[in-house]
Amino acid sequence: MTATTINPRPVEGSSFFNTLDTFLLEEDADRFKDIHQSFVATGGLGATIASLTHTPTSLTAYPGGHFITETGSITYPDDATHIWVICHKDTTTAITDWTRESGTHYLFRNTGSGSKPTPPTDSTILMKVTTASGSITNVDDHRTQNPHPYQLVAGNDSAAIQAAIDALPVSGGRVLLAGQTYSIDANVTGKSNITIEGVGPSTILMLEGGASALTGLTFTGTLGTAVNLTANSLIGDITIAVAGGDESGFTASGYAHFLDTPGDRQTVKVVSTASGVITVNDPIAVDFTTANTATIAPMTPVSNFSIRNLTLDGNNNTGTNSNLIKCTHIVNATIENIWCKGTTGSAIRPQIGYNCRINNIILDDCGSSGQSDIQMGLSNSIIDNIQSSQPSGFGPQMNGSAYCNVSNMTSVGAAGRSLKFDRCDWNNFVNLQAHNPEAGSTGISVSTGSDNNSFTNCLVVNAPTFAYWIQAASSNNKFFNCRAIGSGSKDILFDTNSDDNQFWGFNGDTPILVSSGSNNIVQRWNGTTLEYMSFDDSAAAGPIESLKRVSTTAADNDILGKRTFEGRTDTSNEVTYAEIQSAIIDATNATRTGDMEFYTLQSAVRTLEMWLNGGLIISNATGSGKGVGSINMKTELYRQGTQVITARQTGWAATTGVEIRTNFGDASLSDTSQALRALIVDLKTHGVIGA
């Protein structure tokens, strides 16, 4: 088979090798430009200067597919407003209307127009330059940059990694790390649109020395000037009121960050701004009020970056509060396939972020007392497969997070709270597990005003204190099919004004306690029985259920459900309180036709009352000579519409004489009188008649 070429193949002769060199260069270039347009890999941009001559940064480019480098200088004509600069594949070819800087790949042309000219064949445009009064006064970047740039790190330390990052263009690219150990003795600062990528666990970034607060990799955006809200922004709102003109610092498709004095926060995407109103893409997750000095600030994030396939090791760093990855004010960030070990602070700390992805993270012996091994404060993000082992402080923690989907997060052997969620709202947590935390530690902690979250299929094993701790005014959280095994104190603790939390299908084997809070409900499996428990520190409503018949055929003895209701019992000052309310609904017109209540309410004495439509019909309350255990019926008793028992008939005097309760037969008058007396006595004894 004959090979196909773009250019004529060289033929044998005295000039064969020169012809072959030309052929190979042109053939390679022509094939390359079939795939890519001409572009600049790095450099080729000058700066303003008080001179007409400057030296652009070292250039690497592919004009017309040809690989070139250039380090020369350019001298421009004075008082020219539109000097266009190109680089060409060679250093000699004359090109009509363009002036070549002798011996270089640079050519320029003063077109007198701001319209970008079409570059000549085998060249690419670099910049537009303006000169005046002997100076270069302006330089506009017009480079087409590498669509797939990358930098191989040439070295094994912080400086080498930083140099590779800095060498990438504004459009970004990849920093590639080999399967070796890199010594990190200074912070490495990243930027937008880049990927820092190793080959797997063998790519190790080792934090060195005794510097405190050392960070392996840092990505940091900025917040602009915060403005005060002029009206409350409540849960579900998408418009935020600020003073007229204050919205000018915000831009459509930009980002903003809420904060108030209690510490609630949320990062949002801006849709539009006008006349003191900022409209955002995402509903407000928590009430931001003027009373709490709520503010909103524009955010300039570092964005569209990735960190992947690395090991980060802090065992050689003896400082305190050092992080391996620290990211603040970030958007569209990905951190994945990372193994962290031995750091004194939070190994990974992404904060004030939006639309990020954190997944496949392994944490081994990270953090310190009061420090989580990974701490995340994100909005509208995905977090998956976080595995924490033997954290020296808390296990994984989220704070100030909203609208995140979190799954497959596990903590083993934490010295503090195994999994901690502070000021988290409207997040969805699935398959969380906490195993064998150390003495005095808890399993899953939901605290500090964390509201409206859902937890599904969670498991806590051998928590020394509480498996699930709902505290610090955390409300309206729902737990589905969660389980606790071997809790040292309580399976669940509702604490510090935490209200309206619900556990459905909970499975545990130790008691549940409410320290402070109301309307907390637990539906728990006890063997094969499903129990409903309402936990309150006040006489508030318990679980509300609607049992509906859906059969199309009427049937007697249609049992919709069977429930056992138990009152609360504390170890001291025993108070038993349980109330059942039933609303009778007319299915034809969907109206309430009656109410029936059963309840007990009395200190140290169990009582029963039954009410119908607001009227007491049965009671065993003490008083009026009735003892505990008696039943006091307040109304008539009917059988199939016929009254059989009503109020006692009175006026009967005490009887005298002998009573007989034999068969009447042909009894004498005396026998009849004695039998009648016995009947009266029995009716009075049963309370049907009386004095």
C-alpha positions as CSV (number, residue, x, y, z in Angstrom):
1,M,0.0,0.0,0.0
2,T,1.3,3.5,-0.9
3,A,1.4,6.0,1.9
4,T,-0.6,9.2,1.3
5,T,1.1,12.5,2.0
6,I,0.0,16.1,1.9
7,N,3.3,17.4,0.4
8,P,5.4,15.8,-2.4
9,R,7.8,13.2,-1.0
10,P,11.5,13.9,-1.5
11,V,13.3,12.1,-4.2
12,E,16.9,10.8,-4.3
13,G,19.6,13.4,-5.1
14,S,22.2,15.6,-3.5
15,S,19.7,17.7,-1.8
16,F,17.7,14.8,-0.4
17,F,18.3,15.4,3.3
18,N,17.5,19.1,3.1
19,T,14.4,18.3,1.1
20,L,13.5,15.6,3.7
21,D,13.8,18.1,6.5
22,T,11.4,20.5,4.7
23,F,9.0,17.7,3.9
24,L,8.9,16.5,7.5
25,L,8.3,20.0,8.9
26,E,5.6,20.9,6.4
27,E,3.9,17.5,6.5
28,D,3.7,17.6,10.3
29,A,2.5,21.2,10.3
30,D,-0.2,20.5,7.7
31,R,-1.5,17.5,9.5
32,F,-1.5,19.5,12.8
33,K,-3.5,22.5,11.4
34,D,-6.1,20.1,10.0
35,I,-6.9,19.3,13.7
36,H,-6.2,22.7,15.4
37,Q,-6.3,26.3,14.3
38,S,-3.2,28.3,14.8
39,F,-2.7,29.1,18.5
40,V,-0.3,30.3,21.2
41,A,0.8,27.9,23.8
42,T,2.5,30.4,26.1
43,G,3.8,34.0,26.1
44,G,3.9,36.4,23.2
45,L,2.3,39.4,25.1
46,G,4.1,42.6,25.9
47,A,3.4,45.3,28.6
48,T,2.9,49.1,28.5
49,I,6.3,50.9,28.9
50,A,7.8,54.3,28.5
51,S,9.5,53.3,25.3
52,L,8.6,52.3,21.8
53,T,10.6,49.0,22.2
54,H,9.5,46.1,24.3
55,T,10.2,42.4,24.6
56,P,7.1,40.2,24.8
57,T,7.1,37.3,27.2
58,S,8.8,34.2,25.9
59,L,6.7,32.8,23.0
60,T,5.8,29.3,22.2
61,A,3.2,29.0,19.4
62,Y,1.9,26.9,16.4
63,P,1.3,29.3,13.5
64,G,-0.1,27.3,10.6
65,G,0.7,24.1,12.6
66,H,4.4,24.9,12.8
67,F,6.2,24.8,16.2
68,I,8.1,28.1,17.0
69,T,9.7,29.8,19.9
70,E,10.7,33.5,20.1
71,T,12.3,35.7,22.7
72,G,13.1,38.8,20.5
73,S,12.0,42.4,20.9
74,I,9.8,44.7,18.7
75,T,10.1,48.4,18.0
76,Y,6.9,50.2,17.0
77,P,6.2,53.5,15.2
78,D,5.1,56.4,17.5
79,D,1.6,57.8,17.8
80,A,-0.1,54.8,16.2
81,T,-3.5,53.6,17.6
82,H,-3.9,50.3,15.9
83,I,-0.7,48.3,15.5
84,W,-1.5,44.6,15.1
85,V,1.3,42.1,15.9
86,I,1.5,38.6,14.5
87,C,4.0,35.7,14.7
88,H,4.9,33.8,11.5
89,K,6.2,30.3,10.9
90,D,9.6,31.5,9.9
91,T,12.0,34.5,10.4
92,T,12.6,35.5,6.8
93,T,9.5,35.5,4.5
94,A,8.4,38.9,3.4
95,I,4.6,39.4,3.8
96,T,2.9,42.2,1.9
97,D,1.7,45.1,4.1
98,W,3.4,43.7,7.2
99,T,6.8,44.8,8.7
100,R,9.0,42.1,10.0
101,E,11.1,42.7,13.1
102,S,14.4,41.6,11.6
103,G,15.5,38.1,12.5
104,T,12.4,37.2,14.5
105,H,9.0,35.6,14.0
106,Y,7.3,38.9,14.8
107,L,5.6,41.1,12.2
108,F,3.4,44.2,12.8
109,R,1.1,46.4,10.8
110,N,-0.5,49.8,11.6
111,T,-4.0,49.4,10.1
112,G,-5.5,52.6,11.5
113,S,-8.5,50.5,12.3
114,G,-9.7,48.6,15.4
115,S,-11.1,45.9,13.2
116,K,-9.1,42.7,13.6
117,P,-7.3,41.9,10.3
118,T,-7.2,38.5,8.8
119,P,-3.7,37.1,9.6
120,P,-1.6,36.0,6.7
121,T,-1.1,32.3,6.0
122,D,1.0,30.3,8.6
123,S,0.7,33.1,11.2
124,T,-1.5,34.0,14.2
125,I,-2.3,37.3,15.8
126,L,-0.8,38.1,19.2
127,M,-1.9,41.6,20.3
128,K,-3.0,45.2,19.3
129,V,-0.6,48.0,20.5
130,T,-1.2,51.7,20.9
131,T,1.8,54.2,21.0
132,A,1.9,57.9,21.9
133,S,4.6,60.4,22.7
134,G,7.4,57.8,22.7
135,S,5.6,55.2,24.9
136,I,3.6,52.0,24.5
137,T,0.4,53.2,26.2
138,N,-1.9,50.2,25.6
139,V,-1.7,46.5,24.8
140,D,-4.8,44.4,24.0
141,D,-4.5,40.6,24.1
142,H,-5.8,38.9,20.9
143,R,-4.1,35.5,21.2
144,T,-5.8,32.3,20.3
145,Q,-4.5,30.1,23.0
146,N,-3.9,26.4,23.3
147,P,-7.3,24.6,23.5
148,H,-5.6,21.8,25.5
149,P,-2.7,23.3,27.3
150,Y,-0.7,21.4,29.9
151,Q,2.4,21.7,32.0
152,L,4.5,18.8,33.2
153,V,5.9,19.8,36.6
154,A,9.7,20.0,36.2
155,G,10.9,19.5,39.7
156,N,9.7,18.1,43.0
157,D,8.8,21.0,45.3
158,S,6.3,23.8,45.8
159,A,8.1,26.2,43.5
160,A,8.0,23.7,40.6
161,I,4.3,23.2,40.9
162,Q,3.7,26.9,41.3
163,A,5.8,27.6,38.2
164,A,3.7,25.1,36.2
165,I,0.5,26.7,37.3
166,D,1.8,30.2,36.5
167,A,2.9,29.1,33.0
168,L,-0.7,28.2,32.0
169,P,-2.6,30.8,30.1
170,V,-5.7,32.6,31.5
171,S,-7.8,30.2,29.5
172,G,-6.4,27.4,31.8
173,G,-5.0,24.0,31.3
174,R,-3.6,21.0,33.1
175,V,-0.7,20.7,35.6
176,L,0.5,17.1,35.4
177,L,2.2,15.5,38.4
178,A,4.2,12.3,38.1
179,G,4.1,9.3,40.4
180,Q,6.6,10.6,42.9
181,T,6.8,12.6,46.2
182,Y,6.7,16.5,46.0
183,S,8.0,18.5,49.0
184,I,5.5,21.2,49.9
185,D,7.2,23.8,52.1
186,A,5.1,26.8,50.9
187,N,1.5,27.4,49.9
188,V,0.8,26.6,46.3
189,T,-1.8,29.0,44.8
190,G,-4.1,27.9,42.1
191,K,-6.3,29.8,39.7
192,S,-9.4,29.4,37.6
193,N,-9.8,27.0,34.7
194,I,-7.0,24.6,35.7
195,T,-6.7,21.0,36.7
196,I,-4.0,19.7,39.0
197,E,-3.8,16.0,38.4
198,G,-1.6,13.2,39.6
199,V,-1.5,9.6,38.5
200,G,-3.0,8.2,41.7
201,P,-1.9,7.3,45.2
202,S,1.8,7.3,44.2
203,T,1.6,11.1,43.5
204,I,2.3,12.4,47.0
205,L,2.3,16.0,48.1
206,M,4.2,16.0,51.4
207,L,3.8,19.0,53.7
208,E,7.1,19.8,55.3
209,G,8.5,21.7,58.3
210,G,7.0,23.3,61.3
211,A,5.0,26.2,59.7
212,S,1.5,26.6,61.1
213,A,-1.5,27.1,58.8
214,L,0.5,25.7,55.9
215,T,-1.7,24.7,52.9
216,G,-0.7,22.3,50.2
217,L,-3.0,23.7,47.5
218,T,-5.0,27.0,47.9
219,F,-7.7,28.5,45.7
220,T,-9.1,31.8,46.9
221,G,-11.7,34.1,45.3
222,T,-12.9,37.4,46.8
223,L,-16.0,39.0,48.3
224,G,-16.9,42.5,47.4
225,T,-18.5,45.1,49.6
226,A,-21.4,43.7,51.6
227,V,-24.7,45.6,51.6
228,N,-27.5,45.5,54.1
229,L,-30.9,44.1,53.3
230,T,-33.7,46.6,53.6
231,A,-36.4,44.0,54.0
232,N,-36.5,40.4,55.2
233,S,-35.6,37.7,52.8
234,L,-37.5,34.6,53.9
235,I,-37.3,30.9,53.1
236,G,-38.3,30.4,49.5
237,D,-37.8,34.0,48.3
238,I,-35.8,34.7,45.2
239,T,-35.8,38.5,45.4
240,I,-33.6,40.5,47.8
241,A,-34.3,44.1,48.7
242,V,-31.3,46.4,49.2
243,A,-31.0,50.2,49.1
244,G,-31.4,51.7,45.7
245,G,-28.0,51.8,43.9
246,D,-26.5,49.2,46.2
247,E,-27.3,46.5,43.7
248,S,-24.8,48.1,41.2
249,G,-22.0,45.9,42.6
250,F,-23.9,42.7,41.5
251,T,-24.0,41.4,37.9
252,A,-26.4,39.0,36.2
253,S,-24.9,35.5,36.0
254,G,-22.5,36.5,38.8
255,Y,-22.5,35.1,42.3
256,A,-23.3,36.5,45.8
257,H,-23.1,35.4,49.4
258,F,-25.5,35.9,52.3
259,L,-24.4,36.3,55.9
260,D,-26.1,37.3,59.1
261,T,-25.0,37.9,62.7
262,P,-26.0,34.4,64.0
263,G,-23.8,32.9,61.3
264,D,-26.3,31.7,58.7
265,R,-24.9,31.8,55.2
266,Q,-25.8,30.8,51.6
267,T,-24.1,31.3,48.3
268,V,-26.4,32.0,45.3
269,K,-26.3,32.8,41.6
270,V,-27.5,36.2,40.5
271,V,-30.1,36.3,37.7
272,S,-30.7,40.1,37.5
273,T,-30.4,43.4,39.3
274,A,-32.5,46.5,39.1
275,S,-33.7,49.4,41.3
276,G,-32.6,48.1,44.6
277,V,-33.7,44.5,43.9
278,I,-31.4,41.5,43.4
279,T,-33.0,38.4,41.9
280,V,-31.3,35.1,42.5
281,N,-31.5,31.7,40.9
282,D,-32.0,29.7,44.1
283,P,-34.7,30.0,46.8
284,I,-33.4,31.5,50.1
285,A,-32.7,28.5,52.4
286,V,-33.1,30.3,55.8
287,D,-34.7,33.5,56.9
288,F,-32.2,36.4,56.5
289,T,-33.7,39.3,58.4
290,T,-32.9,42.9,59.1
291,A,-33.1,42.2,62.8
292,N,-30.2,39.8,62.4
293,T,-28.2,42.4,60.3
294,A,-28.4,40.2,57.2
295,T,-26.1,41.3,54.4
296,I,-25.4,40.2,50.8
297,A,-22.0,40.6,49.1
298,P,-21.0,40.1,45.4
299,M,-18.5,37.3,45.0
300,T,-15.7,37.1,42.5
301,P,-14.9,33.4,42.6
302,V,-12.0,31.2,41.5
303,S,-13.9,28.8,39.3
304,N,-13.8,25.8,37.0
305,F,-10.9,24.1,38.6
306,S,-10.2,20.5,39.5
307,I,-7.8,18.7,41.9
308,R,-7.7,14.9,41.3
309,N,-5.7,11.7,41.7
310,L,-3.4,12.7,44.5
311,T,-2.1,11.7,48.0
312,L,-1.6,14.6,50.4
313,D,0.4,13.8,53.5
314,G,0.8,16.1,56.5
315,N,2.8,13.8,58.7
316,N,6.1,15.7,58.2
317,N,4.5,19.1,59.2
318,T,4.6,19.8,62.9
319,G,2.7,23.1,62.8
320,T,-0.9,23.6,63.9
321,N,-4.1,24.0,61.8
322,S,-2.4,23.1,58.5
323,N,-4.6,22.2,55.6
324,L,-3.9,20.0,52.6
325,I,-6.5,21.7,50.3
326,K,-8.1,25.0,51.2
327,C,-10.6,26.6,48.8
328,T,-12.7,29.8,49.5
329,H,-15.1,31.7,47.4
330,I,-15.3,29.0,44.7
331,V,-17.6,28.0,41.9
332,N,-17.7,24.8,39.7
333,A,-14.8,23.2,41.5
334,T,-14.1,19.4,41.6
335,I,-12.0,17.7,44.2
336,E,-11.9,13.9,43.7
337,N,-9.9,10.8,44.1
338,I,-7.8,12.3,47.0
339,W,-6.2,10.4,49.9
340,C,-5.3,12.6,52.9
341,K,-3.4,11.6,56.0
342,G,-1.8,13.1,59.1
343,T,-2.6,16.7,58.9
344,T,-3.2,18.9,62.0
345,G,-6.1,20.9,60.7
346,S,-8.9,20.1,58.3
347,A,-7.3,18.1,55.5
348,I,-9.8,19.5,52.9
349,R,-11.6,22.8,53.5
350,P,-13.8,24.0,50.7
351,Q,-15.8,27.0,52.0
352,I,-18.3,29.5,50.5
353,G,-18.7,27.5,47.3
354,Y,-21.4,26.9,44.7
355,N,-22.0,24.0,42.3
356,C,-19.0,22.0,43.4
357,R,-18.3,18.3,43.5
358,I,-16.4,16.6,46.2
359,N,-16.1,12.8,45.8
360,N,-14.0,9.8,46.5
361,I,-12.1,11.2,49.5
362,I,-10.2,9.1,52.0
363,L,-9.1,10.7,55.3
364,D,-6.8,8.9,57.6
365,D,-5.8,10.4,61.1
366,C,-6.5,14.0,60.1
367,G,-7.7,17.0,62.1
368,S,-7.2,17.8,65.8
369,S,-9.2,18.6,68.9
370,G,-12.2,20.7,67.8
371,Q,-11.1,20.4,64.2
372,S,-12.9,18.3,61.6
373,D,-10.8,16.2,59.2
374,I,-12.9,17.6,56.3
375,Q,-15.0,20.8,56.6
376,M,-17.3,21.9,53.8
377,G,-19.5,25.0,53.5
378,L,-21.2,24.7,50.1
379,S,-24.4,25.4,48.3
380,N,-26.0,23.5,45.4
381,S,-23.2,20.9,45.4
382,I,-22.7,17.2,45.2
383,I,-20.7,15.3,47.9
384,D,-20.2,11.6,47.6
385,N,-18.1,8.8,49.1
386,I,-16.2,10.5,51.9
387,Q,-14.4,7.9,54.1
388,S,-13.0,9.1,57.4
389,S,-10.9,6.9,59.6
390,Q,-9.6,7.8,63.2
391,P,-10.0,11.6,63.0
392,S,-8.1,13.2,65.9
393,G,-11.1,15.6,66.4
394,F,-14.4,15.7,64.7
395,G,-15.2,13.5,61.7
396,P,-16.6,15.1,58.4
397,Q,-18.4,18.4,59.0
398,M,-20.6,20.6,56.9
399,N,-21.4,24.1,58.0
400,G,-23.4,26.9,56.3
401,S,-24.5,24.5,53.5
402,A,-27.7,24.5,51.5
403,Y,-29.3,22.5,48.8
404,C,-26.6,19.9,48.7
405,N,-26.9,16.2,47.8
406,V,-24.7,14.2,50.2
407,S,-24.2,10.4,50.0
408,N,-22.0,7.6,51.3
409,M,-20.3,9.5,54.0
410,T,-18.7,7.3,56.7
411,S,-16.8,8.1,59.9
412,V,-14.9,5.5,62.0
413,G,-13.3,6.0,65.4
414,A,-13.8,9.8,65.7
415,A,-12.4,11.5,68.8
416,G,-15.3,14.0,68.7
417,R,-18.6,14.1,66.9
418,S,-18.5,11.5,64.1
419,L,-20.6,13.5,61.6
420,K,-21.5,17.1,62.3
421,F,-23.9,19.4,60.5
422,D,-24.1,23.0,61.6
423,R,-26.3,25.7,60.0
424,C,-27.2,23.3,57.2
425,D,-30.6,23.8,55.5
426,W,-32.5,21.9,52.8
427,N,-29.8,19.3,52.2
428,N,-30.4,15.6,51.3
429,F,-28.3,13.1,53.1
430,V,-28.3,9.4,52.1
431,N,-26.3,6.5,53.5
432,L,-24.4,8.2,56.3
433,Q,-22.6,6.0,58.8
434,A,-20.8,6.6,62.1
435,H,-19.0,3.7,63.7
436,N,-17.3,3.3,67.1
437,P,-16.5,6.9,68.1
438,E,-14.3,7.3,71.1
439,A,-15.6,7.8,74.7
440,G,-17.8,10.8,75.2
441,S,-18.5,11.2,71.4
442,T,-21.7,11.2,69.4
443,G,-22.8,9.7,66.1
444,I,-24.7,12.1,63.9
445,S,-25.0,15.7,65.2
446,V,-27.5,18.1,63.7
447,S,-27.1,21.5,65.4
448,T,-27.0,25.3,65.4
449,G,-30.2,26.0,63.5
450,S,-30.0,23.3,60.9
451,D,-33.5,23.0,59.4
452,N,-35.4,21.2,56.7
453,N,-32.9,18.5,56.0
454,S,-33.7,14.9,55.1
455,F,-31.6,11.9,56.2
456,T,-32.2,8.5,54.7
457,N,-30.7,5.0,55.5
458,C,-28.3,6.3,58.1
459,L,-26.6,4.0,60.7
460,V,-24.8,4.7,64.0
461,V,-22.9,1.9,65.7
462,N,-21.7,2.0,69.3
463,A,-22.0,5.7,70.0
464,P,-20.8,6.1,73.6
465,T,-23.4,8.9,74.3
466,F,-26.1,9.8,71.7
467,A,-26.5,8.1,68.3
468,Y,-28.5,11.0,66.9
469,W,-28.2,14.4,68.6
470,I,-30.7,17.1,67.4
471,Q,-29.8,20.3,69.1
472,A,-29.5,24.1,69.2
473,A,-32.8,25.1,67.7
474,S,-32.6,22.6,64.8
475,S,-36.1,21.9,63.4
476,N,-38.1,20.3,60.7
477,N,-35.5,17.7,59.9
478,K,-36.8,14.3,58.8
479,F,-35.1,10.9,59.2
480,F,-36.2,7.9,57.2
481,N,-35.3,4.3,57.9
482,C,-32.4,5.2,60.2
483,R,-30.8,2.9,62.7
484,A,-28.8,2.9,65.9
485,I,-27.0,-0.1,67.4
486,G,-25.3,-0.2,70.8
487,S,-25.8,3.4,71.9
488,G,-24.2,4.0,75.3
489,S,-26.8,6.6,76.5
490,K,-29.6,7.4,74.2
491,D,-30.5,6.5,70.6
492,I,-31.9,10.0,70.0
493,L,-31.6,13.2,72.0
494,F,-33.8,16.2,71.2
495,D,-32.1,19.1,72.8
496,T,-32.1,22.9,73.2
497,N,-35.3,24.1,71.6
498,S,-35.2,21.7,68.6
499,D,-38.8,21.3,67.4
500,D,-40.8,19.4,64.8
501,N,-38.2,16.8,63.9
502,Q,-39.4,13.4,62.7
503,F,-38.0,9.9,62.6
504,W,-39.9,7.5,60.4
505,G,-39.2,3.7,60.5
506,F,-36.4,4.2,63.1
507,N,-34.7,1.1,64.5
508,G,-32.9,1.3,67.8
509,D,-32.5,-0.5,71.1
510,T,-31.9,2.2,73.7
511,P,-34.2,4.9,75.1
512,I,-35.0,8.2,73.5
513,L,-34.9,11.5,75.4
514,V,-36.2,15.0,74.9
515,S,-34.3,17.6,76.9
516,S,-35.8,20.7,75.2
517,G,-38.1,20.9,72.2
518,S,-41.7,20.2,71.1
519,N,-43.6,18.2,68.5
520,N,-40.7,15.8,67.9
521,I,-42.0,12.5,66.6
522,V,-40.4,9.0,66.4
523,Q,-42.0,6.1,64.6
524,R,-39.9,3.2,65.8
525,W,-39.8,-0.5,65.2
526,N,-40.0,-2.4,68.5
527,G,-39.6,-6.0,67.4
528,T,-42.4,-6.5,65.0
529,T,-44.5,-3.5,66.4
530,L,-44.3,-0.1,64.8
531,E,-44.6,2.5,67.6
532,Y,-45.4,6.2,67.4
533,M,-43.9,8.4,70.0
534,S,-44.4,12.1,70.5
535,F,-41.6,13.8,72.4
536,D,-42.4,17.2,73.9
537,D,-41.5,19.3,76.9
538,S,-45.0,20.8,76.7
539,A,-48.5,19.5,76.1
540,A,-48.4,20.0,72.4
541,A,-49.8,18.0,69.5
542,G,-48.4,14.6,68.7
543,P,-48.3,12.7,65.4
544,I,-51.2,13.4,63.1
545,E,-52.3,10.6,60.8
546,S,-54.9,10.2,58.1
547,L,-56.3,6.7,57.7
548,K,-58.5,6.4,54.6
549,R,-60.5,3.6,53.2
550,V,-59.8,3.1,49.5
551,S,-61.8,-0.1,48.9
552,T,-64.7,0.4,46.5
553,T,-66.8,-2.2,48.3
554,A,-68.2,-1.5,51.7
555,A,-67.4,-4.1,54.4
556,D,-67.9,-4.6,58.0
557,N,-64.9,-4.9,60.4
558,D,-62.7,-3.0,58.0
559,I,-59.7,-2.4,60.2
560,L,-57.7,0.5,58.9
561,G,-55.0,0.2,61.5
562,K,-54.1,-0.6,65.1
563,R,-52.1,1.8,67.3
564,T,-50.8,1.7,70.8
565,F,-50.4,5.1,72.4
566,E,-48.1,5.6,75.4
567,G,-47.6,8.7,77.5
568,R,-44.2,10.2,78.4
569,T,-42.6,9.0,81.6
570,D,-39.6,10.8,83.1
571,T,-37.5,9.3,85.9
572,S,-38.4,12.1,88.2
573,N,-41.6,14.0,88.7
574,E,-43.5,11.4,86.7
575,V,-46.0,12.9,84.4
576,T,-48.1,10.8,82.1
577,Y,-49.8,12.5,79.2
578,A,-51.2,11.0,76.1
579,E,-54.0,12.3,74.0
580,I,-55.7,10.7,71.0
581,Q,-57.8,12.9,68.7
582,S,-60.0,11.4,66.0
583,A,-61.8,13.5,63.5
584,I,-64.8,11.8,61.9
585,I,-65.1,12.9,58.2
586,D,-68.2,12.6,56.1
587,A,-66.7,11.2,52.9
588,T,-69.6,12.4,50.7
589,N,-69.1,16.1,51.3
590,A,-65.6,16.0,53.0
591,T,-66.9,17.8,56.0
592,R,-66.0,17.1,59.6
593,T,-69.0,15.6,61.3
594,G,-67.6,14.8,64.7
595,D,-64.6,14.7,67.0
596,M,-63.6,12.1,69.5
597,E,-60.8,12.4,72.0
598,F,-59.2,10.0,74.4
599,Y,-56.6,11.3,76.8
600,T,-54.9,10.9,80.2
601,L,-53.7,13.9,82.1
602,Q,-52.9,13.7,85.8
603,S,-49.7,13.7,87.9
604,A,-48.9,10.2,89.3
605,V,-52.4,9.0,88.5
606,R,-53.5,7.5,85.1
607,T,-56.9,8.6,84.0
608,L,-59.1,8.1,80.9
609,E,-61.6,10.4,79.4
610,M,-63.5,10.1,76.1
611,W,-65.0,13.2,74.5
612,L,-67.4,13.4,71.5
613,N,-68.0,16.7,69.8
614,G,-66.6,18.6,72.7
615,G,-68.7,16.8,75.3
616,L,-67.3,14.4,77.9
617,I,-69.1,11.0,77.6
618,I,-66.8,8.7,79.6
619,S,-64.4,9.4,82.4
620,N,-62.6,7.6,85.2
621,A,-61.5,10.8,87.0
622,T,-61.5,10.6,90.8
623,G,-63.9,12.7,92.9
624,S,-67.6,12.4,94.0
625,G,-66.8,9.1,95.7
626,K,-65.6,7.4,92.5
627,G,-62.3,5.6,92.8
628,V,-59.4,5.1,90.3
629,G,-60.3,2.5,87.7
630,S,-64.0,3.3,87.6
631,I,-65.7,4.5,84.4
632,N,-68.1,7.5,84.5
633,M,-70.4,7.6,81.5
634,K,-71.9,11.1,80.9
635,T,-74.5,10.4,78.3
636,E,-77.2,7.9,77.1
637,L,-76.4,4.5,75.7
638,Y,-78.1,3.3,72.5
639,R,-78.4,0.0,70.7
640,Q,-79.3,0.2,67.0
641,G,-81.0,3.5,67.6
642,T,-82.9,2.4,70.7
643,Q,-81.9,4.0,74.0
644,V,-81.1,1.3,76.5
645,I,-79.4,3.3,79.3
646,T,-79.9,6.9,80.2
647,A,-79.4,9.0,83.3
648,R,-80.3,7.4,86.6
649,Q,-84.0,7.6,87.7
650,T,-84.2,9.0,91.1
651,G,-86.7,9.2,94.0
652,W,-86.5,5.6,95.2
653,A,-86.5,5.2,98.9
654,A,-84.6,2.6,100.8
655,T,-86.3,-0.8,101.0
656,T,-86.8,-2.9,104.1
657,G,-87.4,-6.5,104.7
658,V,-86.1,-9.8,103.3
659,E,-84.9,-10.2,99.7
660,I,-85.3,-13.4,97.8
661,R,-83.8,-14.1,94.3
662,T,-85.6,-17.4,93.6
663,N,-87.8,-18.5,90.7
664,F,-91.2,-16.8,91.1
665,G,-93.4,-19.7,90.0
666,D,-96.7,-19.4,91.9
667,A,-95.1,-17.3,94.5
668,S,-97.2,-15.8,97.3
669,L,-97.7,-12.1,97.7
670,S,-95.0,-12.1,100.4
671,D,-92.5,-13.9,98.0
672,T,-93.4,-11.4,95.2
673,S,-92.7,-8.5,97.6
674,Q,-89.4,-9.9,98.7
675,A,-88.4,-10.6,95.0
676,L,-89.4,-7.1,94.0
677,R,-87.3,-5.7,96.8
678,A,-84.3,-7.7,95.6
679,L,-84.8,-6.4,92.0
680,I,-84.9,-2.8,93.3
681,V,-81.8,-3.3,95.4
682,D,-80.0,-4.7,92.3
683,L,-81.0,-1.9,90.1
684,K,-79.8,0.6,92.6
685,T,-76.6,-1.3,93.1
686,H,-75.9,-1.1,89.3
687,G,-76.8,2.6,89.3
688,V,-79.8,2.4,87.1
689,I,-82.1,3.9,89.7
690,G,-81.4,5.6,93.0
691,A,-82.6,8.0,95.7
